[in-house]
Amino acid sequence: MNPKTADARPASELVQRITAEVHKRIVGQDTMIERLLVGLLTGGHVLVEGVPGLAKTLTVQSLAETIKASFQRIQFTPDLLPADVVGTMVYSQETGAFTAKKGPVFANVVLADEINRAPPKVQSALLEAMQERQVTIGGETFRLEEPFLVLATQNPIEQEGTYPLPEAQVDRFMLKLRVDYPDRTQEKEIIRRMAGQAPEPVNVVAKPKDILSARAEIAQLYMDDKIFDYIVELVHASRHPAKHGLATLEPLIEYGASPRASIFLATCARAHAYLRGRSYVLPDDVKDIGPDVLRHRIITTYEAEAEEVTSDDIVTRLFEAVEVP
């Protein structure tokens, strides 16, 4: 099958319905909404970073409300305990036995709000749930119902009162988004809609089975072998930049992207094509969504920090250096 001759299909009606409902409340932020949909439709967790007041929480909450599924919001604070997230064992005086009291992580969509306001021990309480889709309480293991998705928000780590997420925790997130300020026109519309009134209600337009069906469709999208090669080259360039003519990046990269990055790049590229109504993946799908997959998987050195080179700068250089098929 040749991707150039593959039939394009109309954009998913499901995606259009969900997007329309979210936009009843949210002005602009098209990229954030799209990336959250990518996470929802692939089962990949999403971390959203930005200063307070950019509608991160409202967007996640609005997206969850469009789906007929259970939703829980966990406000991460410095005094939060792991048991407040996953649950704990409770003693019953009537039966003389301990029973598991499930925490808020037992939901289809979990909003971990300001996740980096809690200590690492609490952040790590989500690790098992995010990766294994299960939770262990008092030696008993409970499976989480699908779809299960963690959508987390965090403030920039430079702000006071934040705890940087451990690398193992960050790597569990398929995407890490950076949310910026709205432009003048958008901010004016935000004031019109929101000043002095409650947020617009949104309707339930999807069921869990619709999400799972879309996931199955996305997994079947055609991806040429050259796209797989392109993804592998990008990831390997992050580990061995000198082999790709980027010797100056060698002292700036502590660790390159892992194979999990390759898997997520392929998954997200398929979802990106699906949202655009295509039944095949193009290199542009990888290029467009690649920075959100890679930025938190490339660990920079102290030298990079001293030279004020960020992982985003390195990702940009990688995409410039690796030949597009």
C-alpha positions in Angstrom: 0.0 0.0 0.0 1.4 3.3 -1.0 0.7 6.2 1.5 0.5 8.7 -1.4 -2.4 6.8 -3.0 -4.1 5.8 0.2 -7.6 7.1 0.5 -8.0 10.0 3.0 -11.1 9.6 5.2 -13.2 12.4 6.8 -12.1 13.6 10.1 -13.5 11.5 12.9 -17.0 12.7 14.0 -16.1 11.7 17.5 -13.1 14.1 17.5 -15.2 16.9 16.1 -17.9 16.5 18.7 -15.5 16.5 21.6 -13.5 19.4 20.3 -16.7 21.5 19.7 -17.8 20.9 23.3 -14.4 21.8 24.8 -14.3 25.0 22.8 -17.5 26.1 24.4 -15.4 26.9 27.4 -11.8 27.2 26.1 -10.7 30.0 23.8 -7.8 29.1 21.6 -5.3 26.6 23.0 -5.9 24.4 20.0 -2.6 22.6 20.3 -3.2 21.7 24.0 -6.7 20.4 23.2 -5.4 18.4 20.3 -2.6 16.9 22.3 -5.0 16.0 25.1 -7.2 14.2 22.5 -4.1 12.3 21.3 -3.5 11.1 24.8 -7.2 10.2 25.2 -7.4 8.3 21.9 -4.2 6.3 22.5 -4.2 5.7 26.2 -1.1 7.8 26.8 -0.8 10.0 29.8 -0.2 13.8 29.3 1.7 16.3 31.4 0.7 20.0 30.8 3.1 22.7 32.1 2.4 26.4 32.3 2.1 29.3 34.7 -1.2 29.5 36.7 -4.2 30.9 35.0 -3.8 29.5 31.5 -6.9 27.2 31.7 -4.9 24.0 32.0 -7.2 22.6 34.7 -10.4 23.8 33.0 -9.4 22.3 29.7 -8.7 18.9 31.2 -11.9 19.0 33.3 -13.9 20.0 30.2 -12.5 17.2 28.2 -13.3 14.7 30.9 -16.9 16.0 31.1 -17.5 15.3 27.4 -17.1 11.5 28.1 -19.5 9.4 29.9 -16.9 8.1 32.3 -15.8 8.4 35.9 -13.6 11.4 36.6 -11.5 12.3 39.7 -9.5 15.4 40.4 -6.6 15.2 42.9 -5.2 18.5 44.1 -1.5 17.8 44.9 -0.3 19.7 47.9 2.9 19.4 50.1 0.9 17.5 52.9 -0.7 14.9 50.5 0.0 11.3 51.4 0.4 8.3 48.9 -2.7 6.8 50.6 -4.7 9.9 49.6 -4.0 9.0 46.0 -4.2 5.2 45.7 -6.2 4.3 48.8 -5.6 2.4 52.1 -6.6 -0.5 54.2 -9.5 0.3 56.7 -10.2 -1.8 59.7 -13.9 -2.8 60.3 -14.9 -3.3 63.9 -17.9 -5.3 62.8 -16.1 -7.9 60.9 -12.7 -7.6 62.6 -11.0 -7.5 59.2 -9.2 -5.0 57.0 -10.8 -4.0 53.7 -9.4 -1.9 50.9 -10.7 1.6 50.6 -10.0 2.7 47.0 -8.6 6.2 46.4 -9.4 8.7 43.7 -7.0 7.0 41.2 -9.7 4.5 40.5 -11.4 6.4 37.7 -11.3 6.5 33.9 -9.9 10.0 33.8 -7.7 11.3 36.6 -6.7 14.9 36.8 -3.5 15.3 38.8 -3.6 19.0 39.4 -0.3 20.8 40.1 1.4 17.4 40.4 4.8 19.0 41.3 3.4 20.7 44.4 3.6 17.3 46.2 6.8 15.5 47.4 8.3 12.8 45.2 6.9 10.0 47.4 3.4 11.1 46.5 4.2 11.6 42.9 5.6 8.1 42.7 2.3 6.7 44.1 1.0 7.1 40.5 3.8 5.1 38.9 2.2 1.7 39.2 -1.2 2.9 38.1 0.2 4.8 35.1 2.4 2.0 33.8 0.8 -1.3 34.9 -2.8 -0.1 34.9 -3.1 -1.6 38.4 -2.9 -0.5 42.1 -1.7 -2.6 45.0 -3.2 -1.8 48.4 -2.2 -3.9 51.4 -0.8 -6.7 49.3 -3.9 -6.9 47.2 -3.8 -5.9 43.5 -6.7 -4.2 41.8 -7.0 -3.7 38.0 -8.0 -0.3 36.7 -10.8 -0.1 34.2 -10.2 1.0 30.7 -10.0 3.7 29.4 -7.6 4.9 32.1 -5.8 8.2 31.6 -3.8 10.5 33.8 -3.8 14.1 32.7 -1.5 16.1 35.0 -0.8 19.8 35.2 2.3 21.4 36.7 3.7 24.8 37.3 7.2 25.7 35.9 9.8 24.1 38.2 11.4 27.4 38.8 8.5 28.6 40.8 8.7 28.4 44.6 7.2 25.4 46.4 7.6 22.9 43.5 9.3 19.5 43.6 10.8 18.4 40.2 9.2 15.1 39.1 11.6 12.1 39.1 12.8 11.0 35.7 11.0 7.7 36.0 7.7 9.5 36.7 8.1 12.0 33.8 9.0 9.2 31.4 5.5 7.6 32.1 3.9 10.6 30.4 3.6 10.1 26.7 3.5 13.8 26.0 4.7 16.9 27.9 3.1 20.1 26.7 4.2 23.7 27.3 1.2 26.1 27.4 1.8 29.7 26.6 -0.2 32.9 27.1 -3.1 33.7 24.7 -2.8 36.5 22.2 -4.6 39.8 22.5 -7.7 38.7 20.5 -8.1 35.5 22.4 -7.6 37.2 25.8 -10.4 39.7 24.9 -12.7 36.8 24.1 -11.8 35.1 27.3 -12.8 38.2 29.2 -16.1 38.3 27.3 -17.0 34.7 28.1 -15.7 34.3 31.6 -15.7 37.6 33.5 -18.4 37.5 36.1 -20.2 34.3 34.9 -19.9 30.6 35.4 -18.2 28.4 32.7 -20.5 27.3 29.8 -21.8 23.8 30.5 -20.6 21.0 28.2 -22.5 18.0 27.0 -21.5 14.3 27.1 -20.8 13.3 23.5 -18.8 10.1 23.9 -18.8 6.8 25.7 -15.9 4.7 26.9 -16.6 2.2 24.1 -16.3 5.1 21.5 -12.8 5.9 22.8 -11.7 2.2 22.8 -13.0 1.9 19.2 -11.0 4.9 18.1 -7.9 3.5 19.7 -8.3 0.3 17.7 -8.7 2.4 14.5 -5.6 4.4 15.2 -3.5 1.3 15.9 -4.4 0.1 12.3 -3.4 3.3 10.5 -0.8 2.6 7.8 2.8 3.6 8.5 5.4 3.1 5.8 8.7 1.4 6.8 10.5 4.7 5.9 8.6 6.4 8.7 9.7 3.8 11.2 13.3 4.3 10.0 12.9 8.1 10.5 11.7 7.6 14.1 14.6 5.3 14.9 17.1 7.7 13.4 15.7 10.6 15.5 15.9 8.6 18.7 19.4 7.3 17.9 20.5 10.8 17.1 19.6 11.8 20.7 21.9 9.1 22.0 24.8 9.5 19.5 24.6 13.0 18.1 28.1 12.9 16.8 27.2 10.2 14.3 24.6 12.6 12.8 27.0 15.5 12.4 26.0 17.0 15.8 29.2 16.6 17.7 28.6 19.9 19.6 25.6 18.3 21.3 27.6 15.4 22.8 28.7 17.3 26.0 25.1 18.7 26.4 23.2 15.4 26.5 23.4 13.3 29.7 21.0 10.7 28.5 19.2 10.3 25.1 15.7 9.1 24.5 14.8 5.5 25.4 12.9 2.9 23.2 9.7 4.1 24.9 10.2 7.4 23.0 10.3 5.4 19.7 7.1 3.6 20.6 5.3 6.8 21.6 6.5 8.7 18.5 4.9 6.0 16.3 1.7 6.0 18.4 1.4 9.7 18.5 2.2 10.1 14.7 -0.7 7.7 14.0 -3.1 9.6 16.3 -1.9 12.9 14.7 -2.8 11.6 11.2 -6.2 10.3 12.6 -7.1 13.7 13.9 -6.5 15.1 10.4 -8.7 12.5 8.7 -5.9 10.6 7.1 -5.5 6.8 7.0 -1.8 7.0 6.7 1.1 8.7 8.5 3.4 11.3 6.9 6.8 12.5 8.2 5.1 15.8 9.0 3.1 14.0 11.7 6.3 12.9 13.4 7.8 16.4 13.1 4.8 18.1 14.4 4.2 16.0 17.5 7.8 14.9 18.0 8.9 17.8 20.3 6.1 17.0 22.8 7.2 13.3 22.9 11.0 14.0 23.2 11.4 17.2 25.3 11.1 15.4 28.6 13.1 12.3 27.6 16.4 14.0 26.8 18.3 14.7 30.0 20.7 17.6 29.7 24.0 18.0 31.4 25.2 20.8 33.8 27.2 22.2 30.9 24.0 22.6 28.9 22.4 24.4 31.9 25.4 26.7 32.1 25.1 27.5 28.4 21.3 27.9 28.8 20.6 25.2 26.3 17.3 23.4 26.9 16.1 20.0 25.8 13.7 21.9 23.4 16.8 23.4 21.7 18.4 20.0 21.4 15.2 18.5 19.9 15.0 21.3 17.3 18.7 20.5 16.3 17.9 16.8 16.0 15.0 17.4 13.7 17.1 19.7 11.6 19.9 17.2 11.3 18.0 14.0 10.6 17.0 13.6 7.0 13.3 13.5 6.3 12.2 10.5 4.1 
